[in-house]
Amino acid sequence: MKRKEAKQALFNLLEEHEGISIREVQKALEELGFVYNHVTIWRWICDDPDLQELRKSPV
């Protein structure tokens, strides 16, 4: 359940902050109580077409 909430928070961050870096996303998720490394976050983005659309700029 926590992972699903973290992915939703990730979606919201990418939607609200165009061009945000993976490290900035990681820091913002940590502030929300979700501790995941940048590699995990990047995999979520690579595995989800909706997140890929939001994350158009390179890391």
RAZIBEL-V580332 format. One record per residue. RES is the residue in one small letter. SS is DSSP state (H for helix, E for strand, C for the rest). PSI is psi as a letter, one per 40 degrees, with the letter a starting at -180 (NA if undefined). OMEGA is omega in degrees with one decimal (999 if undefined). Layout:
res = <RES & RES>
ss = <SS & SS>
psi = <PSI & PSI>
omega = <OMEGA & OMEGA>
This chain:
res = <m & k & r & k & e & a & k & q & a & l & f & n & l & l & e & e & h & e & g & i & s & i & r & e & v & q & k & a & l & e & e & l & g & f & v & y & n & h & v & t & i & w & r & w & i & c & d & d & p & d & l & q & e & l & r & k & s & p & v>
ss = <C & H & H & H & H & H & H & H & H & H & H & H & H & H & H & H & C & C & C & C & C & H & H & H & H & H & H & H & H & H & H & C & C & C & C & C & C & H & H & H & H & H & H & H & H & H & H & C & H & H & H & H & H & H & C & C & C & C & C>
psi = <d & d & d & d & d & d & d & d & d & d & d & d & d & d & d & d & g & h & e & h & i & d & d & d & d & d & d & d & d & d & d & e & e & h & h & i & i & d & d & d & d & d & d & d & d & d & e & h & d & d & d & d & d & d & g & d & i & i & NA>
omega = <-178.5 & 178.9 & 178.7 & 177.5 & 178.9 & 178.3 & 177.0 & 176.9 & 176.6 & 178.1 & -179.2 & 179.4 & -179.1 & -180.0 & -175.8 & -172.8 & -179.4 & 177.5 & 178.9 & -179.3 & 178.6 & 178.8 & 177.4 & 176.4 & 179.9 & -179.8 & 179.7 & 177.8 & 177.8 & 178.4 & 177.4 & 178.0 & 179.1 & -177.1 & 176.7 & 179.0 & -174.7 & 179.1 & 177.7 & 179.5 & 179.4 & 178.0 & 177.7 & -179.5 & -178.8 & -176.7 & -175.2 & -178.4 & 179.2 & 177.9 & 177.6 & 178.7 & -178.6 & -176.3 & -174.7 & -177.2 & -179.9 & -178.5 & 999>
